[in-house]
């Protein structure tokens, strides 16, 4: 496992604040890797020396700087990032460090046992917070409640594991690894990454804690990214920085004569600088300034860059609430809600449809309060969020009165069943191979609702097609969360669909249509369609971008898009006579299985095409991926 930190400062990593660490903070630090090791310090000293001495000369001057570095340890970090494949999904994990009080998160407020056990720690709720079965969300999770109401949040209750000993160290290690008592500890997503052949930016940890065990594999690489923009090598405003970083980037090309491991070290640093350059656009203006909202907004921007990032981790600490729980936990719920909203509000629609977020903690809290807080407990809550999630309440709500001999709730579901479901149904991996055992899966994803759009109901004939269009970036809808499947598709919209389907080719000359002004969303698409002879307009030097598309026109567009293939047998539709401009196109559509007509041996060439139908035609043209 090679961990590269990209933060830059005068002396290395700078934490956002100085405070006494809790036991949970220490446990997380022991289970994370950062650039604070002796090797990391040596690398920073090397950098300073190399910059001072001027590139290759600096590296040559420090032949003993890495006497104990094994060959290959400082291998390539970045190189040229490769975007994710169209079928690859993204998982963001949010770890609540310290043991979240799940009973004050998903609250059994209508249960008298909760009120009796919690006393002044009980959270007041009303009808607006209800999620069913007598359960309520914490009032500070209003954004999450809205997402739950839209069917995009799954609450998985009663989750735990049989060997829980209430220790931050062992519980955190077990939840992050997914396998107990490993000789060489690795994380469940690190092992997934080992077999997934992800690119160098495939896994990213955002925050000041380094790379957690969750993302640590045997051979896989993770990038630790600070939440601010101080990336090593990204800031080249000063002349000395620009010259120095360019020198470091060029060292790897120096060849021999720079020490036993000089080429490997130089290549690693050069790639680190290149990585910073690639990822620095994620730090756009207007993001939240700090907190989890900042880290998750940066996470969204990293995903938007599509540099091959499939796994992202962030941490939110402060959940070890033995005292002062109500004000502290209330604030943490607000922080969590703000972070989730910042993430999805910054995520591009085409990326959001392929992203889900898992929120979890190493254990829960005890039912009975102590004085002003709660002690370590069991039977936790895991939360899965995203457009493709099968929303609702999953699992069994633990009893508040049938407790074990320590006063804890009994868990009903091993947490690795959640991991197995994500690995199998979202990441398309072999969960048994990753987790070392076969765990029952849950129904956590709904492939039929793979859409960002609230007006695309589950089971609609066009739902898979619309989900695919959103997944591939061919559509972003007509408004946020709206696809308008029953509206007629316009000629401008169709041009844009086809242009995006072909990868948004550039360089087409201006078609010269009088009703296609420069700068419209469809301008480049129409110019390209004209160049490719897919359209000649409607006559009179016009394209008519706002007119609806008929089924005959749609058939002709798709047929010409594919090169006007011939040889298809006559369709036999009673309303498609030979010799019409669309006849050969309709024959071809039927032969390819793209259409079966409208029934009654009719094709209805003069009827308008809806956006739902257009999505389906294009999806079938692509082979129903």
N, C-alpha and C positions, 0 to 999 in steps of 0.2 A: 504494500500500500504506500503510495507516494502522495503526500499532501503538500500542496503549494499554497502559500498565503500571498495575496496580492496587495496587502495594505502597505502604505508607505508613510514613514515619518522619520524624524531625525534619529530615533533610537530603535525603531522597529514597531511592534504592535502597540497601540495606545487604546486602553479600554475606555468606554464612554464615561465611566464614573469609578471612583474608588470607594469601596465599602467593604465591611467585614463579610467574607463569604460564609454562606450557610453550609450545612452538611450536604445539602442537595447540590449546591454550587460546586463543592469539592468533588462530589461523585461524578457530576457531569464533566468536570475538567479532567478527571482521571480516565474517563471513557471517551475523550476527544483528543485529536491530534492537531497541533498547530505548529507555527514556525518558531515557537519558543524553546525548542530543544537545543542541545549543544550544536547539532548540525546546523540548525537554523541560524544560530548566532554566528557560526563560522561563515555561513553563506552571506550574511549581512556584512561581516567584516571583509569578506572577499569583494563584495560589491563596492564598498567604500574604497578599498585599495585599488581595484580595477579602474574605477572612475578617476581616482587621483593620478594613477600612472598612465592612463590613456589607453584603454582597450586591451589589445593583445599584449602589449608590453606589461600591463598590469597583471594579467593572468600569468604570464611567464615569470613574473617577479615573485609569485606566491606558489611555487611548486609543492610546498608542504602544507598548504592550507587544508587539504582534504586527505590526510594520510590514512584514515580509516574508512573511507567511502568505498563501498563495494561497487564493482562495475555494474552499470545499469540502474543504480539507485536514483540518480538524477536524470532519468530519461526525459523524453519529450513531454512537455506540458501541453502545448496548444497546437502549434502548426496551423494549418488551414481548417477551420471549423466546418463540419459537415452538417447541414440541416437534417432534422429528423425526417424519416420516411412518412408518407401520408398516413400510414396505418399505425404509427407509433403513438402511444398515449403518454401523458405526463402525470407524475405524481408529486405532490407537495406535502411534506410531513411537517406538522407543527407540534413540537414537543412542549408540554406544560411541565416545567421542571419543578419538582418538589412535592408532587402528590396533590392533584386538584381535588377540591371538595365537590364531587359529582352530585351529591345530594343538594347542594346549593347552586348547581348549574342546571340540571334537569330535576326540578323540585317536585317531590310528592306532596304538594302543599295541601291537598284535600285529605290527607291521611293524618288522623289525630296523633299517631305515634311519632310522626315527624315533628309536629308542633311541641309535643311533650319532651322529646329528646333534645330538641334544639333550643327551646326557650327563646331568649333574646337574640340568638343567632339565626332563627327562622326568618326567611325572606318573605316579605309581603308581596302578594301577587293579585292580579285581577283577571277578568275574562280575556283581556287582550293577550295574555301570556300563555294561554292554554294550548297544549299540543295534543290533548286527548288522554284518555285513561287516567284522569285525575292528575296529570303531570303538567307542570308549567315551566317555561324557560325563565331564567333569571331576567328581570326587567331590563338590565343593561345589555341584553343580547337582542335588541330590537331588529337589527339588520339580519341576524341569523334567523330570527323568527319569520321574517318576511320571506327569506329563501326557503325555509321549511314549508311555509304555506304554498309556495309555488312548486313544491315537490322535488326540491333539489338538495335536501338534507336528510341523511339517514342517521338516527340516533340508535346506537347499538348498546344495549343495556346489560348489566350483570356480567361484565367481562372481567376475567381475571386469570389466575393460574394457581395450581395446587400447592406449589412450594413457596408461596409468598411469605417472606419472613419480616416484612415491614421495614427492611433496610433499603435506604436509597441506593446504596452501592450494588447490592445483588439484584434488587428489583429492576433498577434502571438497566443494568447489564443484560438481564433476561429479556426485558421488553425490546431493547435495541437489537439484540442479537437474534432472538427468536429460537435459539438453541442454548441449552444450559451446559455448563461445564466443558466448554471448548478448550482444547489445548492451545490453539491459536485463535483468540477471540476475533470474530468478524461479525458484521451486521447483516441483517436479512436483506437489505437493499444493496449492500456491498457485494454479497454473494450473487444476488441477481445481476448486478452490473458486471461481475466477473464473466458471466456466461452470455451477456447480451451484446457484447462487442460495441459498446457505446464509444462515441468519440471522446476526445480529451476534455471537453466541457460537458460530458454526459451527466455528471453529478456535481452540484454546487451547494455549499453550505454558506448561508448568509448570516452574518453576525460576528460577535467577538469571541465566540467559544471554540473556534477551530472546526474541524470536521468530526462530528460525533460518530460513535461506534456504528450507528445505524447505516452509515454510508461507507464504512470501511470494509474492503474486500481483501482477498489475497493478492490479486494482481491489478485491481482497478485503481484508477486515479480520481481524486476529488479536488476541486478548487475551493479554497476558503476565501470568501469575498466579504470585505467589510461593508457596513451599510452606508457609509459615506462614499465620496468619490475619490479618496486619496489612494488610487491604485498605483502600485509600483510601475513606473514606465508610462503612465497615461498622461501625466502633466508634463508638457514640454514647452511651457511658456518661456521659461528662462533659457538663455542660450547654452549655459553649462549643462542643464538637464537634457536639452535636445542632443547636444553633441555626445554627452555621456551615455545616454540610453541608446543612441544609434551605434555607438562603439560597442556596447554590450551586445546588441542584437547581431552585430557583424562578427563577434568573436568566434561563434560556432562555425564559421566558414573558414577559420584560419588554418585548419589542417593540423599537421604535426608540429612538434617542437614546443608544446605548451604543457608538458607534464603528463604523467601516467593517465590521469583521468580528466585532463584539461578539456578535451573535446566534449566529454559528457557534461561537465559542469557548465561550460560555455553554452552548449546547446540548451541546457535547462534554463539558464538565465535569459538567453535570447528569446526562448519560447514564452517565458514569463512576461517579458516586455510585450511581445506580440499579443499574448492573451489579454493583457491590460488594455491594449489598443482596441481589440475586438469588442471587449465587454464594457468599455467606458461609456458608450452611448446609452447604456441602461440608466445612467444617472441624469435623467432629463430634469428640466426645471418643473416646479409645481408639485413635486412629490411631498408627502408628509415629512416633517423635519426630523422626527425621532420616534423611538418606540417601535413596537411590533408593526404599526402601520407603515413606518418607514421601511422596515426590513421586507415586509411582504409586498409593498409597492415596488421595491427594487427587484424582488423575485419575479413579479409579473413582467417587468421590463426586460429582465434577462431572458425570460421565456419568449417574449415578443420578438427578440432579436433572431430567434430560430437558429442558434449556433450549435444545435445538437443536444441541448440540455433537456434531459428527461426526468431527472430526479433533483428535487430542491428540498433543503431542510432549513428551518428556522426554529429558534428556541424562545420561549417566554418563561422567565423565572419568577420566583416569589410565591410559589404555591405551598410552601411548607408553613401553613398557617396554624401554628400552635397557640398563638395569641393574636389579639387585634384582628381577628379574622374578618368581621363584617366590613369594615372600611377597606381593608386591603383586598379582600376577595372581590368586593363590589368593583373596585377600581380595575382589578385584573380582568373581570368580565367585560368591562367597557373597553379595555385595551384589546382584548381578544376580538371583540365585535368590530372595533375600528380597523384592526389588522385584516380581518376577513373581507370587509367591505373595500378597503384600499386595494387588496389583491385583485378581486374580481372587477372592480371599477377601472383598474389600469390594464387589465388583460384584454388583448384584442379578441374579438369574437371568434375568429378562425382558430385561435389558440385555446380559448376558454372551452370550446366544445370538446376538446381532447384532453382536458385537465380535470383532475379531481384532487381534493385536499383531505388528508387524514389528520385529525386532531386527537392526541392521546397523552396520557400521563403514566408515570410508573406505578401508581396505585391510587386508591381513593382515600377517604377520611373515615374515621369512626362515626357511628351513628350518634352516640352520646357526646355532647359537648364537654369540654373540661371546664374552663372558666370563661375565657374570651376566645377560645379557638377549639380546634379538634385535633386529635392525634391520628397517626398513620392508620389507615384502614384497608379495605379490600373492595371487591366488586365494583369496578370502575365503569366509566362511560367512554366509548369511542365514537367520534363523530366523523362522518364522511360527507363531503360537500362537492357538488358539481352538477352540471347540466345533465349528465348521463346517469346520475345516481338514482336508484330506486328509493325515493324519499319515504319517510315515515318512521314508525317505531319498530325496531327490530330487537330480538332477544326477549328475555324475561326480566321483569322488574323485580329486584331482590326484596325479600321480606324485611321489614324494619323491626320485627319482633322475634322471628326465628333466627337467632344469631348464634355464632359459634362461641366457644368458651372464652374467647378474648373480647367478645362484644362486637364482633364484626359480621357484616352481611356475608351470606354464601354466594359465590359466583356460580353462574349457570352456563357460561360459555368460555372456552379457552380463547385467549386473545389471538392465538395463531390461526384460528378459523377466519378471523378478519383478514389477516395477512394472506392466507391461502386464497381467499376470495379475490383480493386485489391482484395477487400474482397471476392467478388463472384467468380471471374475467376482464382485467384491465390491462395488465402488462404482458399477457399472453405468454406466461412462463410456467414451468413445471414446479408447482409449489412443493411437492414432495422432495424434489432435488434440492430446493433452496432451504426448506425448513427441516429436512431430515426425517420427516414423518408425514403421514397422510391425515390431514385435519378436515373435518366436514366443512363444506363451503356454505356460504349464506347468499341469499338473493339480493345482492347490494347494487347491482347495475341493471339498467333497463336499456338494452341496445336499441329498442324501438323508439326511444325518446331521445336519441342522440341529437339533440337540437337545442339551440339557445332560445328558441322562439316559443312564446307562450301560446300562440295561435296555431301551433302544429301539434294536434292531439296524438296521443299514443294510439297506434293501430291504424292511423290514416294511411291510405295506399302510398302517399307521397312522403311519409315521415322518414323512411330510410334515405330517400333521395335528397331531401332537404338537409338531413344531418350530414350526408356526404358533401353536399355543396358548401355547407358551413365549415366542415372539417378541412376542406381543401382550399378555402379562401375564395371560392367562386362567388359566394354571396355573403353579404353581411346583413341582409334583410332590408326592409323599407324604413325601419326605425329601430331603436334599441329594443330587443326582445320581440320584434314583430317581423314576420315574413310575408304576410298577406297572401296566403296560398290560393284564395278564391278570386283575387283580382286578376284582370287581364294583364298578360305580359306585354309590354310595349316593344316596339322595334328597337328603341335605344337600349332597353334592358336586355333584350335578346342578343344584340350585338356585343354587349358587355359580358354576358354569360359565355358566349363562344370565344371571345378574346381571352378571357381569364382561363377558360378551359384549355386553351392552347399555350398558356404560360405568359400572357401579356407581352407578345412580341413587339419590339420597337422598330422605328425607322421607316414606317409607312408614310409616303407623301400625303399631303392634304388632298382629300377626295374632292374638295371644292363644292360640296353640296351647300346650297344657299341657306338651308335650315339647320346646319350643323356648325354652330359657332365654336371657336376655340375655347378650350377650358372647361367644357362640359364633361360629366363623368363618362359619357359614351363617345367622346370625340375621337380619341385614339383608336377605340374599337371599330368605329365606323370607317375610319381611314384604312385600317387594316383589312376589314371585310371587302372594301372596294378594291384594294390592291390585289387581294387574293381571288378576285372575281366571284366572291360569294354573294355579292349584291351589286346591282347596277342602279339602285334607287327606285323611285316610283314614277319617274318621269319629271320633266320640267326642272331639271337640276335640283331635285328634292330627294331627301331620304325619308322624311316623315317619322322622326324619332319618337313622337308621342302617340302615334297610331297603334292600335292593337295589332298583334300578329295573328293571322289565321292559321288553321291547321295545315292548309296547303302551302303557305309561305314557310311555316316552321319545317315541314318535311323537306322543302327545297333548300333552306339554309343548312340543315344537317347533312343532306346529300352532297351539296357542294363543298361543305367543310371537309368531307371525307374524299373529295376528289371526283365527284360525280360518277361513281362506279356504275357499270352497265351489266347486263346479263341477268338481271333478276326477273323471274317469271311474273306475269301479270297478276296483280293482287286479286282481281275479281270483284272488288268493291263496286256495288251498283252505281255509286255516285262519283266514281273516278273513271271517266271515259278516257280512251286513248287520245293522245295528242294534246292534252292540257300541259301547261308548263310544269305542273307538279306530278304528272302521272308516273314518270320513271322514278321520281323521288319516293312516292308512296309505295310503289312496288318494292323498292329497295328496303324501306323501313319495315314492311311486313316480312320480307325474307330474312331480315336481321333480327326479328323478334322485338323490335323497338316499339311497334304498335300492333294491336290486334283489332283496331277500329273501335267504333262506338256501339256496336251491336246491330243486329238486323242486316248484316252484310253491307254496312255503311262505314265510310271513313269521316264524313262531314268536313270536307276540305274548306268550306266557307265559315265554319264556326271559329270563334276566337279561342286562343289558347290561354289557360290560366297559368299563374306562376307555379302552382302545384304540379300541373301537367308538364310544364316546361322542365321543372326539376326532374321529373320522372323520365321524360324523353332523354335528357342529357345523361342521367345516371345509367339508363339502359344502353345508351351509346357507348359509355365507358366500360360496359361489361358488368354492371351492377356490383361495383366494389363495396 
